[in-house]
Amino acid sequence: MHDDDSLALLRLLRTGGPMAPRRALLERHGTVRDALDAGPGAWRHAGLGEAQIRALQEPGDAQLQTAMDWLARPDHYLLHYRHPDYPPLLQRLPSPPLALFVDGDPAALWHPGIAVVGSRSPTAGGRDNARDFARALARAGIAVISGMATGIDAAAHEAALETAEGITVAVLGTGPDLAYPAAHAGLRTRIAARGAVISEHLPGTPAKPGHFPSRNRILAGLALGTLVIEASERSGALITARQATDFGRDVFAVPGSIHNPMARGCHRLIREGAGLVESAHEVLAAVAPLADDLAAALHHRLTAPDTPGSASADAPAGLDPDYQTLWQALGHDPIPMDKLVERTGLTAAALSSMLLVMELDGRVTVEHGRYSRKR
């Protein structure tokens, strides 16, 4: 993203509050800069509250500068929810995060992965199970996704990192630049080097209790399925599992001794329909259909470019058919979104995503919500 686009998106993220109004604002105006230029009347019409509007009207501050400085460093990214590299499984959620900060390789977010979660105070056996499952998943080419917490999370990340070519992804409840707990700073750095560390929070954002339910939601949405190793009956891992169920993803639980309080959460999940698993092979067999679907999406992403950069101005050969249709509908005179919807038969949401990509590629210009081919 260009610096101006990044700054506009950061300003929108900084406003906080409900996400739905900000998403509605973007859907109506197409680009973040157009949404911000629309002014307070349009912001209120989209449903933004007065506190959000005041935040949008505030000038740049140290928080925004910190975020821009973080983005200027190598391998640091900000992916808007309509960005072509935004993880496809997460994009399928009813309300995906507006944007993700990524430290590492965004391609790791397209890699088929399993969320491995559980107790922060596991038994020695539970820790061993986490390492065994994570190691087997990594060797099978599956990314190990977790929250970098103490206990099961850290054991799963470590086992993936110890596996040759293993990929692991950490989802944080802080800004992407912080380790929580602080003792995991080294682990955070190693994960970023072999996969990705991601967050929906601006750099510098400290841990807050309210961040972790949404962190767990991202964990569940990013993964093909969720594996719970050990969990008490009140464990946050059960929240992740229930969210995975809500998203139509598989949930697996490892059974334990009836005398182990850390097994009760897993037994409860099994009673409620989670798959009882004793090996990584059982997990892999269950998620194979969704993994195939994700592989097809990745193949399409790599072989059908979503930007017209390599195409000629008159006939963008090799583009996805929808982009061909949109290119033909665009003229040299600016036209509004409703006219493009009429000409293409595509939805405004789909067109907004495509137009953003074409604008960033330098093929399309936008003026006051009207689009045209760049002269």
PLY file of the C-alpha trace (Angstrom):
ply
format ascii 1.0
element vertex 375
property float x
property float y
property float z
element edge 374
property int vertex1
property int vertex2
end_header
0.00 0.00 0.00
1.11 3.58 -0.65
1.91 5.66 2.41
-1.23 7.77 2.00
-3.40 4.65 1.77
-1.73 3.12 4.82
-2.15 6.30 6.85
-5.83 6.54 5.90
-6.42 2.93 6.90
-4.53 3.42 10.17
-6.71 6.41 10.98
-9.82 4.31 10.40
-8.46 1.49 12.57
-7.51 3.92 15.34
-11.11 5.10 15.74
-12.05 1.88 17.54
-15.66 1.10 18.36
-17.99 -1.20 16.40
-16.54 -2.54 13.17
-19.79 -2.78 11.17
-20.20 1.00 10.61
-16.63 1.34 9.40
-17.14 -1.57 7.03
-20.37 0.01 5.76
-18.50 3.26 5.17
-15.89 1.46 3.08
-18.47 -0.49 1.10
-20.30 2.73 0.25
-17.23 4.73 -0.82
-14.94 2.08 -2.26
-11.56 3.23 -0.93
-10.38 4.24 2.51
-9.29 7.67 1.36
-12.66 8.34 -0.27
-14.39 7.16 2.90
-12.40 9.60 5.03
-12.84 12.43 2.52
-16.62 11.92 2.62
-16.80 13.82 5.90
-18.82 13.66 9.13
-22.22 13.55 7.44
-21.32 10.40 5.52
-19.68 8.93 8.61
-22.86 9.40 10.63
-24.94 7.97 7.79
-22.77 4.82 7.88
-23.46 4.48 11.60
-20.28 5.79 13.19
-20.77 7.14 16.70
-19.73 10.59 17.83
-16.62 9.24 19.59
-15.52 7.54 16.35
-16.18 10.72 14.37
-14.12 12.81 16.78
-11.30 10.26 16.50
-11.38 10.51 12.70
-11.17 14.28 12.90
-8.10 14.22 15.13
-4.76 14.92 13.44
-1.94 12.43 13.34
-0.40 11.49 16.67
2.39 9.41 18.15
0.33 6.21 17.80
-0.05 6.71 14.05
3.61 7.60 13.67
4.59 4.47 15.57
2.45 2.39 13.21
3.87 4.06 10.09
7.43 3.54 11.36
6.64 -0.13 12.02
5.23 -0.57 8.50
8.34 0.98 6.97
10.48 -1.91 8.20
11.17 -5.02 6.07
8.60 -7.84 6.13
5.97 -5.72 7.86
2.57 -5.50 6.16
-0.92 -4.13 6.61
-3.58 -6.18 4.81
-6.98 -4.57 4.29
-9.82 -7.11 4.39
-10.23 -6.68 0.61
-6.52 -6.96 -0.11
-5.73 -9.88 -2.46
-3.31 -11.36 0.10
-5.83 -11.27 2.96
-6.25 -14.89 4.18
-9.20 -16.48 2.35
-10.53 -18.58 5.24
-10.65 -15.49 7.45
-12.32 -13.51 4.68
-15.20 -16.00 4.72
-16.22 -15.04 8.24
-19.43 -13.02 8.65
-17.38 -10.04 9.88
-13.64 -10.53 9.30
-11.14 -8.15 10.91
-11.00 -4.87 9.03
-7.23 -5.27 8.59
-4.33 -7.39 9.77
-0.82 -6.33 10.70
1.62 -9.01 9.56
5.20 -9.50 10.68
6.66 -12.18 8.45
5.36 -13.80 5.29
1.71 -13.09 4.32
1.77 -16.31 2.26
1.86 -18.23 5.55
-1.72 -17.07 6.12
-2.81 -18.92 2.97
-1.05 -22.09 4.07
-3.45 -24.78 5.37
-3.21 -24.70 9.14
-4.59 -26.16 12.34
-5.13 -24.10 15.49
-3.53 -25.90 18.44
-4.76 -24.49 21.75
-5.12 -25.44 25.37
-4.23 -24.72 28.96
-1.65 -22.16 30.08
-0.79 -24.61 32.90
-0.75 -28.01 31.24
0.44 -31.24 32.74
3.72 -32.71 31.53
1.69 -35.17 29.44
-0.37 -32.38 27.93
2.75 -30.48 26.94
4.17 -33.63 25.35
0.92 -34.17 23.42
1.02 -30.59 22.14
4.56 -31.06 20.89
3.82 -34.46 19.32
0.71 -33.27 17.47
2.33 -30.02 16.34
5.46 -31.80 15.13
3.42 -34.33 13.14
1.23 -31.60 11.62
4.27 -29.53 10.63
5.94 -32.55 9.03
2.77 -33.14 7.02
2.98 -29.60 5.62
0.33 -28.08 7.88
0.94 -24.72 9.54
0.61 -24.73 13.33
-1.49 -21.75 14.42
-1.70 -20.64 18.03
-1.78 -17.63 20.34
1.80 -17.61 21.70
0.56 -17.94 25.29
2.41 -19.97 27.90
1.70 -23.67 28.10
0.13 -25.51 25.17
0.45 -22.57 22.74
4.18 -22.13 23.27
4.82 -25.88 23.14
3.03 -26.14 19.79
4.92 -23.19 18.29
8.26 -24.54 19.52
7.64 -28.00 18.08
6.76 -26.54 14.67
9.92 -24.43 14.70
12.02 -27.48 15.53
10.67 -29.26 12.46
12.55 -28.75 9.22
10.56 -26.33 7.03
7.80 -26.19 9.63
5.52 -23.15 9.42
3.83 -21.57 12.41
1.57 -18.53 12.82
0.97 -16.60 16.04
-2.18 -14.52 16.53
-1.69 -11.83 19.15
-3.97 -9.90 21.46
-1.46 -7.05 21.48
0.09 -4.99 18.73
2.20 -7.06 16.31
5.42 -5.64 17.73
4.87 -6.84 21.29
5.34 -10.23 22.93
2.79 -11.38 25.46
4.02 -12.66 27.80
7.21 -10.59 27.56
9.31 -13.71 28.12
8.23 -14.89 24.66
9.99 -12.05 22.81
12.52 -14.47 21.36
9.78 -16.91 20.38
7.88 -14.09 18.65
10.97 -13.23 16.58
11.54 -16.85 15.54
7.87 -17.29 14.56
8.01 -14.19 12.34
11.10 -15.60 10.62
9.47 -18.98 9.88
5.86 -17.97 9.31
3.97 -14.91 10.52
2.96 -12.99 13.60
-0.37 -11.24 13.09
-2.62 -8.85 14.97
-5.62 -6.65 14.31
-4.26 -4.05 16.77
-1.99 -1.13 15.95
1.70 -1.49 16.84
2.33 -0.49 20.42
-1.08 -1.67 21.65
-0.71 -3.39 25.04
-2.55 -6.53 26.11
-6.09 -5.95 27.39
-8.59 -8.59 28.56
-11.11 -7.54 25.91
-8.62 -8.27 23.11
-8.39 -12.00 23.68
-11.90 -13.13 22.68
-11.41 -11.43 19.29
-7.89 -12.91 19.12
-9.43 -16.36 19.62
-11.98 -15.61 16.91
-9.18 -14.89 14.43
-7.42 -18.10 15.52
-10.54 -20.14 14.81
-11.29 -18.37 11.53
-7.79 -18.68 10.14
-7.55 -22.44 10.65
-8.99 -25.46 8.88
-9.86 -26.82 12.30
-9.10 -26.36 16.00
-7.35 -28.95 18.14
-7.71 -28.68 21.92
-4.99 -30.57 23.78
-5.77 -29.87 27.44
-8.29 -27.44 28.89
-10.16 -26.89 32.10
-13.91 -26.40 32.00
-13.45 -22.60 32.03
-10.54 -22.41 29.61
-10.31 -19.78 26.89
-9.48 -22.64 24.52
-13.14 -23.70 24.74
-14.13 -20.25 23.43
-11.87 -20.76 20.42
-13.40 -24.20 19.87
-16.96 -22.88 20.02
-16.12 -20.11 17.58
-14.64 -22.68 15.21
-17.91 -24.62 15.42
-19.86 -21.44 14.66
-17.74 -20.97 11.53
-18.44 -24.53 10.37
-14.87 -25.70 11.03
-13.89 -28.98 12.63
-13.08 -29.16 16.33
-10.91 -31.94 17.78
-10.12 -32.80 21.38
-7.55 -35.11 22.92
-9.05 -37.18 25.76
-7.28 -37.58 29.09
-7.59 -39.14 32.49
-10.87 -38.68 34.33
-8.74 -37.63 37.32
-7.04 -34.80 35.40
-8.89 -31.46 35.80
-7.10 -30.25 32.67
-8.92 -32.94 30.66
-12.44 -31.92 31.65
-12.75 -29.23 29.01
-11.73 -31.70 26.29
-14.21 -34.30 27.58
-16.93 -31.67 27.55
-16.13 -30.78 23.93
-16.25 -34.46 22.97
-19.67 -34.83 24.61
-20.81 -31.81 22.61
-19.67 -33.32 19.30
-15.97 -32.56 18.91
-13.91 -35.27 17.24
-12.00 -37.47 19.66
-8.49 -37.79 18.23
-5.47 -39.80 19.28
-3.15 -38.92 16.41
-2.43 -36.11 13.95
-3.38 -38.48 11.13
-7.01 -38.38 12.29
-6.96 -34.57 12.22
-5.43 -34.50 8.73
-8.00 -36.92 7.33
-10.89 -34.87 8.69
-9.73 -31.50 7.28
-8.61 -32.80 3.89
-11.70 -31.52 1.96
-11.32 -27.97 3.28
-7.56 -28.12 2.69
-8.24 -29.02 -0.95
-10.60 -26.03 -1.20
-7.91 -23.74 0.21
-5.33 -25.16 -2.20
-7.66 -24.37 -5.11
-8.04 -20.78 -3.87
-4.27 -20.44 -3.64
-3.83 -21.87 -7.13
-6.32 -19.30 -8.45
-4.50 -16.51 -6.57
-1.19 -17.49 -8.17
-2.35 -18.30 -11.71
-5.14 -15.76 -12.30
-3.62 -12.37 -11.43
-5.92 -10.06 -9.53
-4.17 -6.97 -10.81
-3.91 -5.85 -14.43
-0.24 -4.97 -14.22
0.91 -7.39 -16.93
-1.98 -6.78 -19.28
-2.19 -4.33 -22.12
-4.41 -1.29 -21.72
-6.83 -2.38 -24.42
-7.09 -6.09 -23.68
-5.90 -7.21 -20.23
-5.19 -10.75 -21.35
-4.94 -13.46 -18.73
-6.98 -11.66 -16.11
-9.74 -13.26 -14.12
-13.02 -12.95 -16.13
-14.55 -10.58 -13.58
-11.61 -8.21 -13.96
-11.98 -8.41 -17.74
-15.64 -7.46 -17.36
-14.81 -4.55 -15.07
-12.04 -3.28 -17.35
-14.41 -3.22 -20.29
-17.02 -1.37 -18.22
-14.57 1.36 -17.25
-14.11 4.29 -19.57
-11.89 7.34 -19.71
-14.69 9.45 -18.24
-15.37 8.97 -14.52
-18.47 6.93 -13.68
-20.08 6.16 -10.31
-20.24 2.80 -8.58
-23.95 2.25 -9.35
-23.22 2.55 -13.08
-20.45 -0.04 -12.80
-22.82 -2.38 -10.96
-25.32 -1.94 -13.79
-22.74 -2.52 -16.53
-20.99 -5.52 -14.98
-23.70 -7.29 -13.01
-21.22 -7.61 -10.12
-21.97 -6.55 -6.57
-20.71 -3.26 -5.17
-18.67 -5.14 -2.57
-16.89 -7.21 -5.22
-16.29 -4.17 -7.41
-14.89 -2.16 -4.51
-12.29 -4.84 -3.82
-11.30 -5.11 -7.48
-11.15 -1.35 -7.97
-8.92 -0.97 -4.93
-6.45 -3.46 -6.41
-6.54 -1.73 -9.82
-6.09 1.68 -8.20
-3.04 0.52 -6.25
-1.64 -0.96 -9.46
-1.98 2.42 -11.19
-4.65 1.39 -13.72
-7.61 3.17 -12.21
-8.15 6.65 -10.80
-10.82 7.64 -8.29
-12.29 11.11 -7.91
-15.15 11.78 -5.51
-16.41 8.21 -5.72
-16.24 8.04 -9.54
-13.91 5.67 -11.37
-12.08 5.76 -14.68
-9.12 4.24 -16.48
-5.95 6.12 -15.65
-4.84 8.23 -18.57
0 1
1 2
2 3
3 4
4 5
5 6
6 7
7 8
8 9
9 10
10 11
11 12
12 13
13 14
14 15
15 16
16 17
17 18
18 19
19 20
20 21
21 22
22 23
23 24
24 25
25 26
26 27
27 28
28 29
29 30
30 31
31 32
32 33
33 34
34 35
35 36
36 37
37 38
38 39
39 40
40 41
41 42
42 43
43 44
44 45
45 46
46 47
47 48
48 49
49 50
50 51
51 52
52 53
53 54
54 55
55 56
56 57
57 58
58 59
59 60
60 61
61 62
62 63
63 64
64 65
65 66
66 67
67 68
68 69
69 70
70 71
71 72
72 73
73 74
74 75
75 76
76 77
77 78
78 79
79 80
80 81
81 82
82 83
83 84
84 85
85 86
86 87
87 88
88 89
89 90
90 91
91 92
92 93
93 94
94 95
95 96
96 97
97 98
98 99
99 100
100 101
101 102
102 103
103 104
104 105
105 106
106 107
107 108
108 109
109 110
110 111
111 112
112 113
113 114
114 115
115 116
116 117
117 118
118 119
119 120
120 121
121 122
122 123
123 124
124 125
125 126
126 127
127 128
128 129
129 130
130 131
131 132
132 133
133 134
134 135
135 136
136 137
137 138
138 139
139 140
140 141
141 142
142 143
143 144
144 145
145 146
146 147
147 148
148 149
149 150
150 151
151 152
152 153
153 154
154 155
155 156
156 157
157 158
158 159
159 160
160 161
161 162
162 163
163 164
164 165
165 166
166 167
167 168
168 169
169 170
170 171
171 172
172 173
173 174
174 175
175 176
176 177
177 178
178 179
179 180
180 181
181 182
182 183
183 184
184 185
185 186
186 187
187 188
188 189
189 190
190 191
191 192
192 193
193 194
194 195
195 196
196 197
197 198
198 199
199 200
200 201
201 202
202 203
203 204
204 205
205 206
206 207
207 208
208 209
209 210
210 211
211 212
212 213
213 214
214 215
215 216
216 217
217 218
218 219
219 220
220 221
221 222
222 223
223 224
224 225
225 226
226 227
227 228
228 229
229 230
230 231
231 232
232 233
233 234
234 235
235 236
236 237
237 238
238 239
239 240
240 241
241 242
242 243
243 244
244 245
245 246
246 247
247 248
248 249
249 250
250 251
251 252
252 253
253 254
254 255
255 256
256 257
257 258
258 259
259 260
260 261
261 262
262 263
263 264
264 265
265 266
266 267
267 268
268 269
269 270
270 271
271 272
272 273
273 274
274 275
275 276
276 277
277 278
278 279
279 280
280 281
281 282
282 283
283 284
284 285
285 286
286 287
287 288
288 289
289 290
290 291
291 292
292 293
293 294
294 295
295 296
296 297
297 298
298 299
299 300
300 301
301 302
302 303
303 304
304 305
305 306
306 307
307 308
308 309
309 310
310 311
311 312
312 313
313 314
314 315
315 316
316 317
317 318
318 319
319 320
320 321
321 322
322 323
323 324
324 325
325 326
326 327
327 328
328 329
329 330
330 331
331 332
332 333
333 334
334 335
335 336
336 337
337 338
338 339
339 340
340 341
341 342
342 343
343 344
344 345
345 346
346 347
347 348
348 349
349 350
350 351
351 352
352 353
353 354
354 355
355 356
356 357
357 358
358 359
359 360
360 361
361 362
362 363
363 364
364 365
365 366
366 367
367 368
368 369
369 370
370 371
371 372
372 373
373 374
